[in-house]
Amino acid sequence: MFIKCQLICVGFIVLCCLFANFLSSSNALEHIQKNDSDASQTNLEQLKDFALTKINDDRKNFGLDPVFQSNNTAAQAQANELLKTQYISHLTVDGLKPYMLYSLYNGTGYVQQNLGQISYIDSKNSTSQNNNDNNDRHGKDSDLTSSELCSSANKFYCAPIDPYKAIENLEYLMIYDDKKCCNDGHKNNTLYPFHTHVSLGIAFSKYYFVVVQNFENRYLGSDYQIQKDDENIKLEAKILEQNKTNFLINHVSFFLDDHPTKIVYEKNKNKTHYELGDLKLIVSKPLPPYIKYLQQDDGSYQIIEAKKWDLDKNGVDLEIKLPDYLDVKDKVLTMVVYAKKADSMDNGNGENDYSDHPFPLTSHTFFNS
């Protein structure tokens, strides 16, 4: 997703754009944990607080509850990497999608990502600045990063980026000018009623700024336990705020992705969005013996019954036997648990009614499938 707005700043065009075999976890995280941002840790936390305020101001304007700042650090790790590459993508350079990285950082919810950047680019011998989401290198003909361009091309003047103004401008574009570029993808993510938290990643230099917004649906307690062997998956968790949240578990879906690699990154880095892998299995509650689930005619996925399906307002206790025909060789397996809210809910102005749609309660990626 990306969006363009035209502003004139110190004689240059300003382009504003948005971007709504197996790697072991230690290797996958090793090179993206270092923070080379110009912000100190104290300033970084202040910037995140400011970004959270802007997000919650927008949610309040649309009649939605605020989200809390998450302590999950996957977003910051990805922002650190984006600062190094200055090539914005939902995938890490090792091919990890946001939900994969979130699992590696022990996330227990479900994550949906917005990205935004502000940077200078060299487009046909002119200097431009952009805030982008992914796909377009914005006409960039050279391999210079924003920082390299502004430092080496002394015939151009690059105004230093104010991180607070960058946060403010990107948030405004995501909410109020997102239709023409992204069909309101960033806006709908920010204003999704079932989000409870957001983990923020912010990294910047004098001439480059990037923010990662990982919106989370976090309804399960910190005692979340998940186990997997060759045949079975078990999930045990307490549901938070059970008196406030009136929902029931609807089904569990399993998706298959190729193992994350640098080749996967190069192949997909220009995409303006990311998706879950191929849907291969849906698990639902056991039925009476005389009733069977209706299978897909095209055989794209199968529906099976859970081995154990103990659910109430206090917790989740699931056990699933993976069928032999689910081929996970050389693949990454992601499990998503979906819930359904019992009463009606909309976004505050009647535009979206989510009451009839299951929403993701949690997800977990298994790398050793």
C-alpha positions in Angstrom: 0.0 0.0 0.0 1.3 3.5 -0.7 -0.1 6.9 -1.0 1.3 10.1 -2.5 0.6 13.7 -1.5 2.4 16.7 -3.1 3.9 19.3 -0.9 6.5 21.9 -1.8 9.4 22.2 0.6 12.6 24.1 0.1 12.2 24.0 -3.6 11.8 20.2 -3.9 8.8 17.9 -4.4 7.8 16.0 -1.3 6.2 12.6 -1.9 4.3 11.2 1.0 3.6 7.4 0.8 2.5 4.7 3.2 3.0 1.0 3.3 -0.1 -0.5 5.0 15.9 -24.4 4.5 14.7 -23.1 7.8 16.3 -20.2 9.7 16.6 -20.9 13.4 15.2 -18.3 15.7 18.6 -17.2 17.0 19.9 -16.7 13.4 16.7 -15.0 12.3 16.9 -12.4 15.1 20.7 -11.9 15.4 21.2 -9.1 12.8 18.0 -7.1 13.5 18.3 -6.5 17.2 20.8 -3.8 17.1 19.3 -0.3 17.2 21.3 2.3 15.2 18.6 4.9 15.5 19.5 8.5 16.4 17.1 8.3 19.4 18.2 7.5 22.9 16.1 4.9 24.8 14.4 7.7 26.7 13.6 9.7 23.6 12.4 6.5 21.9 9.9 5.8 24.6 8.7 9.4 24.4 8.2 9.1 20.7 6.3 5.9 21.2 4.1 7.5 23.8 3.4 10.3 21.3 2.6 7.9 18.5 0.2 5.9 20.8 -1.6 9.2 21.7 -2.1 10.0 18.1 -3.5 6.5 17.4 -5.8 6.6 20.4 -7.0 10.1 19.5 -8.1 8.7 16.1 -9.8 5.7 17.7 -11.6 8.0 20.1 -12.8 10.2 17.2 -14.4 7.1 15.7 -16.0 5.9 19.0 -13.5 3.1 19.7 -11.8 2.1 22.9 -8.1 2.9 23.1 -5.3 0.4 22.6 -2.6 -0.1 25.1 1.1 -0.1 24.3 2.5 -3.6 24.0 5.8 -4.7 25.4 6.4 -7.0 22.4 9.6 -5.9 20.7 9.2 -7.5 17.2 8.1 -4.1 15.8 11.2 -2.3 17.2 13.4 -5.1 15.8 11.9 -4.7 12.4 12.2 -0.9 12.5 15.9 -1.3 13.3 16.3 -3.4 10.2 14.4 -1.0 8.0 16.6 1.8 9.1 19.6 -0.2 8.0 18.2 -1.2 4.6 16.1 2.0 4.0 14.0 -0.3 1.8 10.5 -0.6 3.3 8.9 -4.0 3.3 6.6 -6.0 5.5 9.1 -8.9 5.3 12.5 -8.9 7.1 15.5 -9.5 4.9 15.4 -13.1 6.0 11.9 -13.5 4.7 10.0 -13.4 7.9 6.4 -12.1 7.7 5.1 -10.0 10.6 3.2 -12.8 12.4 6.3 -15.0 12.2 8.6 -12.4 13.7 5.9 -11.7 16.3 5.9 -15.4 17.3 9.7 -15.5 17.5 9.4 -12.6 20.0 7.0 -14.6 22.1 3.8 -12.8 21.0 0.6 -14.4 22.3 -1.9 -12.4 20.4 -2.7 -11.9 16.7 -0.8 -9.1 14.8 -1.7 -6.9 11.9 0.9 -4.5 10.6 1.0 -0.9 9.3 4.3 0.6 8.1 5.3 4.2 7.3 8.5 5.9 6.3 9.7 9.4 5.5 12.9 9.5 3.4 14.7 11.3 0.6 15.1 9.6 -2.7 16.9 10.3 -6.0 14.3 10.2 -8.7 15.6 11.2 -12.2 18.2 13.6 -10.7 15.8 15.3 -8.4 15.6 15.0 -4.7 12.3 13.9 -3.2 11.1 13.0 0.2 8.5 10.2 0.9 6.6 8.4 3.5 6.0 5.0 2.2 4.6 1.5 2.8 6.4 -0.8 0.6 6.2 -1.6 -3.0 7.5 1.3 -4.9 11.1 2.4 -4.7 9.5 5.6 -5.7 11.2 6.0 -9.1 14.6 5.6 -7.4 17.2 5.0 -10.1 20.3 4.9 -8.0 21.2 2.5 -5.1 21.9 5.3 -2.7 20.0 5.2 0.6 18.3 8.4 1.8 21.1 9.0 4.3 23.8 8.4 1.6 22.1 10.7 -0.9 21.7 13.6 1.5 25.3 13.2 2.8 27.1 12.8 -0.5 25.1 14.8 -3.0 26.0 18.3 -1.7 24.2 20.0 -4.6 20.9 19.0 -2.9 19.6 20.4 0.4 17.9 17.8 2.6 16.0 19.3 5.6 16.5 17.2 8.7 13.5 15.1 9.6 11.6 16.0 12.8 10.4 12.7 14.2 7.4 14.1 16.0 6.2 15.8 12.8 6.9 12.5 11.0 4.7 10.6 13.4 1.9 13.2 13.2 2.0 13.3 9.4 2.0 9.6 8.9 -0.8 9.0 11.3 -2.9 11.7 9.5 -2.3 10.1 6.1 -3.2 6.6 7.4 -6.6 7.8 8.7 -7.6 10.7 6.5 -5.9 10.2 3.2 -5.6 6.5 2.8 -8.4 5.7 0.3 -6.8 6.7 -3.0 -3.6 4.7 -2.3 -4.6 1.8 -0.2 -8.4 1.5 -0.1 -8.3 2.5 3.5 -6.2 -0.5 4.5 -4.2 1.4 7.1 -7.2 3.2 8.4 -9.2 0.0 8.8 -6.4 -1.6 10.6 -5.9 1.3 13.0 -9.7 1.4 13.7 -10.3 -2.3 14.0 -12.6 -2.7 17.0 -11.0 -5.9 18.3 -7.5 -4.6 18.6 -6.4 -4.3 22.3 -2.7 -3.3 22.0 -0.2 -1.9 19.6 3.5 -2.6 19.6 5.5 0.3 18.1 8.9 0.3 16.4 10.5 3.7 15.6 14.0 4.2 14.1 15.4 7.2 12.4 18.5 9.1 11.3 18.9 12.7 10.2 17.3 12.1 6.8 15.3 8.9 7.3 12.4 7.9 9.6 10.4 4.7 9.8 7.6 3.5 12.1 6.2 0.0 12.5 2.7 -0.4 14.0 1.9 -3.9 15.0 -1.7 -3.9 16.1 -2.5 -6.8 18.4 -5.6 -8.7 19.4 -4.5 -9.9 22.8 -7.2 -11.7 24.8 -5.2 -14.5 26.4 -3.3 -14.4 29.6 0.4 -14.5 30.2 0.2 -18.2 31.3 -0.5 -19.0 27.6 0.8 -22.5 26.9 1.1 -24.2 23.5 2.7 -27.6 22.8 3.3 -29.5 19.6 4.6 -32.9 18.8 4.6 -34.9 15.5 0.8 -35.6 15.8 -0.9 -33.2 18.3 -1.1 -29.5 19.2 -2.4 -28.4 22.6 -3.4 -24.9 23.6 -4.2 -23.9 27.1 -4.9 -20.3 28.1 -6.9 -18.0 30.3 -9.1 -15.4 28.7 -8.5 -11.9 29.9 -11.4 -9.6 30.9 -13.9 -12.4 30.4 -16.7 -10.4 31.9 -16.2 -7.6 29.5 -15.5 -9.6 26.3 -18.5 -11.7 25.2 -17.3 -14.1 22.6 -17.0 -17.8 21.8 -14.3 -19.7 20.0 -15.4 -20.3 16.4 -12.8 -22.3 14.7 -9.0 -22.9 14.3 -7.3 -22.5 10.9 -3.8 -23.7 9.8 -1.8 -22.0 7.1 1.4 -23.1 5.4 4.2 -20.8 4.2 7.5 -21.5 2.6 10.4 -21.4 5.0 11.6 -17.8 5.4 14.8 -17.1 3.4 16.6 -14.2 1.8 15.3 -15.6 -1.6 11.7 -15.3 -0.3 12.5 -11.7 0.8 13.9 -10.7 -2.7 10.9 -12.3 -4.4 8.3 -10.5 -2.2 9.9 -7.4 -0.9 8.1 -5.1 -3.3 4.6 -6.3 -2.4 2.4 -3.6 -0.8 0.8 -6.1 1.5 1.3 -9.5 3.1 -1.0 -12.4 3.7 -1.2 -15.6 5.7 0.0 -18.7 3.9 -2.1 -21.2 2.1 -5.1 -22.3 4.1 -4.9 -26.1 4.5 -6.9 -27.1 7.5 -9.9 -25.9 9.6 -10.6 -27.4 13.0 -14.1 -27.1 14.6 -15.8 -28.5 17.6 -16.8 -32.1 17.6 -20.2 -32.9 16.1 -22.8 -35.6 17.0 -22.0 -38.9 15.3 -24.7 -38.5 12.7 -23.5 -35.1 11.4 -20.4 -34.4 9.4 -18.8 -31.1 8.2 -19.2 -30.3 4.5 -15.9 -30.4 2.8 -14.6 -28.1 0.0 -15.2 -29.4 -3.5 -11.9 -28.2 -4.7 -10.0 -29.9 -2.0 -8.0 -26.7 -1.1 -8.5 -27.4 2.6 -10.1 -30.0 4.9 -12.4 -29.5 7.9 -11.8 -31.8 10.9 -13.1 -32.0 14.4 -11.0 -31.1 17.4 -9.7 -33.9 19.7 -10.5 -31.8 22.7 -12.7 -28.6 22.7 -13.2 -27.3 26.3 -14.1 -23.7 26.1 -15.9 -21.3 28.5 -15.8 -17.7 29.5 -12.6 -18.3 31.6 -10.3 -20.2 29.3 -9.4 -22.2 26.2 -8.3 -25.8 26.3 -7.9 -27.2 22.8 -6.2 -30.4 21.5 -5.9 -31.1 17.8 -4.6 -34.2 16.1 -3.0 -33.2 12.8 -4.1 -35.4 10.0 -1.5 -37.5 8.1 -2.3 -35.8 4.8 -1.2 -32.4 6.1 2.2 -32.2 4.5 4.3 -29.7 6.4 7.7 -30.8 5.1 9.9 -27.8 4.3 7.0 -25.5 5.3 6.2 -23.2 8.2 2.9 -23.9 10.0 0.8 -21.1 11.4 -2.2 -21.7 13.7 -4.9 -19.0 14.0 -7.7 -19.3 16.6 -10.8 -17.4 15.6 -13.6 -16.2 17.9 -17.0 -14.7 17.3 -18.5 -11.9 19.3 -22.0 -12.6 20.6 -23.4 -9.1 20.3 -23.2 -6.5 17.6 -20.3 -4.2 17.3 -19.4 -1.5 14.8 -16.8 1.2 14.4 -18.8 4.0 16.0 -20.4 5.5 12.8 -22.1 2.4 11.4 -19.7 1.9 8.5 -18.5 -1.6 9.6 -20.5 -4.2 11.5 -18.1 -7.0 12.7 -20.7 -9.0 14.7 -21.2 -11.6 12.0 -17.5 -12.1 11.3 -15.1 -14.2 13.3 -12.0 -12.3 14.4 -8.5 -13.6 15.1 -8.0 -14.3 18.8 -4.4 -15.5 18.7 -1.9 -17.0 16.3 1.3 -19.0 16.6 3.9 -20.0 14.0 5.6 -23.3 14.3 9.0 -23.2 12.5 9.9 -26.8 13.2 6.9 -28.2 11.4 
